[in-house]
Amino acid sequence: MISLSLKKIALITNGKLHGTDFLIDQIVIDTKKIIPGCLFIALIGKKFDAHIFINDAIKKGCSAFITQKNINSHVVSYIIVKNTSIALGQISSWIRKKTNVKVLAITGSCGKTSVKEMTASILRKNGNTISTIDNSNNNIGVPMTLLQLTKKHKYAVIELGANKPGEISYTSNISQPEIILINNIHCAHLKGFKSLLGVSKAKSEILTGLKPKGIVVINLDSHHLSQWKKDIKKNKILFFSIKKKNIAIFFVVILKFMCMVHLLQCTHHVEK
């Protein structure tokens, strides 16, 4: 990641720094991954509160913390914020904006991890590429991937998933992609989305973070596609389909996918 001072992190997160200021070049959220000199973010979830691991983190060599609580420590520096999860997103968003990386974001009800892996494999042939680890595609996994960005990276392939409305909008706005792909829409996670229409609306949230003049790649077989038109009319759109075209369209899909990757590569070279 890009090195940041604790003062800068406090400014980015609207937090208050307690203790000494120094540079941080490693941020972790899991005490098992702590290395000497790192910053630990104490996240709070429905069934856990990582603040209980702060003493353990100190023993392992952690040098600073981001917390929602005053930890009364004279041993390490810490930043108090209103919400540690939001702070994680704010830091990753700042880092994303400070790099020249080109971001391709992928969502869909199924197949997105496979598409992500194929895309990243292609882009690695042309430069340093980072991609979502496994399927860590939620409001924690996406920021943790973006934190790994450096100015040496050319591309980032980010998978965006969700279990309820609003999650993809959040991660898309953090990622700020130049290209987005909505792979497909199917009945998945209906407990959170209630209906197929709910799934469709949630996946379309990826459009909210798309950069101006960005490229949209959409499956024509997607349900409720007409509801997206008002959100994508100002963008360049590439469509693909299997059901609505003959079998030859499969090869067109492959060609368009390769074109999408090529456009990303060309954009980077032109800006250089």
C-alpha positions in Angstrom: 0.0 0.0 0.0 1.0 3.7 -0.2 2.6 4.9 3.0 0.5 7.2 5.1 1.2 9.2 8.3 -1.2 8.7 11.2 -2.1 12.4 10.9 -3.1 11.9 7.3 -5.1 8.8 8.2 -6.9 10.8 10.9 -7.7 13.6 8.4 -9.0 11.1 5.8 -11.2 9.4 8.4 -12.3 12.5 10.2 -10.8 10.9 13.3 -8.7 12.2 16.3 -5.2 11.1 16.7 -3.9 10.2 20.2 -0.1 9.7 20.5 2.9 10.0 18.2 2.6 10.5 14.5 4.6 8.2 12.2 4.3 6.5 8.8 2.2 3.4 8.2 2.6 1.0 5.3 0.6 -2.0 6.4 -3.1 -2.1 7.6 -4.7 -5.3 9.0 -8.0 -6.3 10.4 -7.1 -9.8 11.5 -4.7 -10.2 14.5 -3.4 -13.4 12.8 -1.9 -11.2 10.1 -0.2 -8.6 12.4 3.4 -7.7 11.6 5.5 -5.3 13.6 4.8 -1.7 12.8 1.3 -2.2 11.3 -1.9 -0.5 12.0 -4.9 -2.6 13.2 -8.5 -1.5 12.5 -10.8 -2.8 15.2 -14.0 -3.6 13.2 -17.3 -4.2 14.9 -19.8 -6.7 13.4 -23.2 -8.2 14.4 -21.5 -11.0 16.2 -18.0 -9.7 17.1 -16.1 -6.7 18.3 -12.4 -6.6 17.4 -11.6 -4.1 20.2 -11.3 -7.1 22.5 -8.2 -8.2 20.5 -6.3 -4.9 20.9 -4.1 -6.1 23.8 -3.3 -9.2 21.8 -2.4 -7.0 18.8 0.0 -4.9 20.9 1.8 -8.0 22.2 2.3 -9.1 18.6 3.9 -5.8 17.6 1.1 -3.6 16.3 2.1 0.0 16.4 -1.2 1.9 15.9 -4.9 1.4 15.9 -8.1 2.8 14.5 -10.9 2.3 17.1 -14.4 3.5 18.0 -13.4 3.5 21.7 -10.8 5.2 23.9 -8.3 2.5 24.7 -6.3 4.6 27.2 -3.0 3.3 25.9 0.3 5.1 26.5 2.1 2.4 24.6 0.7 2.8 21.0 -0.9 5.6 19.0 -4.5 5.3 18.1 -7.2 7.2 16.1 -10.7 7.4 17.3 -13.4 7.4 14.6 -17.2 7.2 14.6 -17.2 3.9 12.6 -14.2 1.7 12.0 -15.8 0.0 8.9 -16.4 3.3 7.3 -12.9 4.4 8.1 -11.6 1.4 6.3 -13.5 2.4 3.2 -12.4 6.0 3.4 -8.7 5.0 3.5 -9.0 2.6 0.6 -10.9 5.1 -1.4 -8.2 7.7 -0.9 -5.5 5.2 -1.9 -7.5 4.2 -5.1 -7.7 7.9 -6.1 -4.0 8.5 -5.6 -3.0 5.8 -8.0 -3.2 5.7 -11.8 -4.7 2.2 -11.8 -7.5 1.4 -14.2 -10.3 -0.5 -12.4 -12.6 -3.0 -13.9 -15.5 -4.0 -11.6 -17.5 -7.1 -12.0 -20.8 -8.2 -10.5 -23.6 -10.7 -11.2 -25.5 -13.5 -9.5 -23.1 -16.2 -10.6 -19.8 -16.6 -12.4 -18.2 -13.3 -11.4 -15.3 -14.9 -9.6 -14.4 -17.0 -12.7 -14.7 -13.9 -14.9 -12.6 -11.9 -12.5 -9.8 -14.6 -12.5 -9.8 -14.8 -16.3 -9.7 -11.0 -16.7 -6.9 -10.5 -14.2 -4.9 -13.3 -15.9 -5.2 -11.5 -19.3 -4.2 -8.1 -17.8 -1.2 -9.5 -16.0 0.3 -10.1 -19.4 0.5 -6.3 -19.8 1.4 -5.0 -16.4 1.1 -5.2 -12.6 -2.5 -6.3 -11.8 -4.3 -6.7 -8.5 -7.6 -8.6 -8.1 -10.0 -9.5 -5.4 -8.7 -12.3 -3.3 -10.9 -15.4 -3.6 -14.5 -14.0 -3.3 -13.9 -11.4 -0.7 -16.3 -9.1 -2.5 -18.2 -7.3 0.3 -17.8 -4.0 2.1 -14.8 -5.3 4.0 -13.1 -7.4 1.3 -13.3 -4.7 -1.5 -11.5 -2.0 0.7 -8.9 -4.6 1.8 -8.1 -5.3 -1.8 -7.8 -1.6 -2.7 -5.5 -1.0 0.3 -2.9 -3.2 -1.5 -2.7 -0.8 -4.4 0.6 1.0 -5.1 1.7 3.4 -7.9 3.3 0.4 -9.6 -0.1 -1.2 -10.4 -1.6 -0.7 -13.8 -4.9 -2.6 -13.4 -7.3 -3.7 -10.7 -10.1 -6.3 -11.2 -12.6 -5.9 -8.4 -15.4 -8.3 -7.7 -18.5 -6.7 -6.1 -21.0 -8.9 -4.3 -23.9 -8.2 -2.0 -26.5 -9.8 0.3 -28.7 -6.7 0.6 -29.5 -3.4 -1.1 -26.9 -0.6 -0.8 -23.8 -2.8 -0.5 -22.7 -2.7 -4.2 -23.4 1.1 -4.4 -21.0 1.5 -1.5 -18.2 -0.7 -2.9 -18.6 0.7 -6.4 -18.2 4.3 -5.2 -15.0 3.2 -3.3 -13.6 1.4 -6.4 -14.5 4.2 -9.0 -14.2 1.8 -12.0 -13.5 2.8 -15.6 -15.3 -0.4 -16.8 -18.1 -2.4 -15.3 -19.5 -5.8 -16.1 -22.9 -7.1 -15.0 -22.5 -10.8 -15.8 -26.0 -12.0 -15.2 -29.1 -11.7 -12.9 -30.6 -14.8 -11.3 -32.6 -15.6 -8.1 -29.8 -15.5 -5.5 -29.8 -14.1 -1.9 -33.5 -13.6 -2.1 -33.7 -13.3 1.7 -31.9 -10.0 1.4 -33.3 -8.8 -1.9 -36.9 -10.2 -1.6 -37.4 -10.7 -5.3 -35.7 -11.0 -8.7 -36.5 -7.3 -9.2 -34.6 -6.6 -6.0 -31.6 -8.6 -7.2 -31.7 -6.6 -10.5 -31.8 -3.3 -8.7 -29.0 -4.3 -6.4 -26.7 -5.3 -9.2 -27.4 -2.1 -11.1 -25.9 -0.2 -8.1 -22.5 -0.9 -9.7 -23.3 1.9 -12.1 -23.2 4.5 -9.3 -19.4 4.5 -9.0 -18.6 4.3 -12.7 -16.3 7.1 -13.8 -17.5 9.6 -16.4 -17.3 8.2 -20.0 -16.9 4.8 -18.5 -17.7 1.6 -20.3 -20.6 -0.7 -19.4 -20.7 -4.4 -20.4 -24.2 -5.9 -19.9 -25.8 -9.3 -20.5 -28.9 -8.7 -22.7 -30.5 -11.7 -21.1 -30.7 -9.9 -17.8 -34.1 -9.4 -16.2 -35.5 -5.9 -15.8 -32.8 -4.5 -18.1 -35.1 -1.7 -19.2 -34.9 -0.1 -15.8 -31.2 0.4 -16.2 -31.4 2.3 -19.5 -31.7 5.8 -17.9 -28.6 5.2 -15.8 -26.4 4.0 -18.7 -27.5 6.1 -21.7 -24.4 8.4 -21.4 -21.9 5.6 -21.4 -20.4 3.4 -24.0 -22.3 0.0 -23.8 -21.2 -3.4 -24.9 -24.0 -6.0 -24.9 -23.8 -9.8 -25.1 -26.4 -12.5 -25.2 -26.9 -16.2 -25.6 -30.7 -16.6 -25.5 -31.5 -13.7 -27.8 -29.0 -14.5 -30.5 -27.9 -17.7 -32.2 -25.1 -19.8 -31.0 -22.5 -17.7 -32.9 -23.1 -14.9 -30.3 -20.9 -16.9 -27.9 -17.9 -16.0 -30.0 -18.9 -12.4 -30.2 -19.0 -12.4 -26.4 -15.4 -13.6 -26.3 -14.4 -10.9 -28.8 -16.1 -8.2 -26.9 -14.5 -9.3 -23.7 -11.1 -9.2 -25.3 -12.0 -5.7 -26.7 -12.9 -4.6 -23.2 -9.5 -5.6 -21.9 -7.7 -4.0 -24.9 -9.5 -0.7 -24.3 -8.4 -0.7 -20.7 -4.8 -1.3 -21.8 -4.9 1.4 -24.5 -6.4 3.9 -22.1 -3.5 3.4 -19.8 -0.9 3.8 -22.6 -2.6 7.0 -23.9 -2.5 8.6 -20.5 1.2 7.8 -20.1 
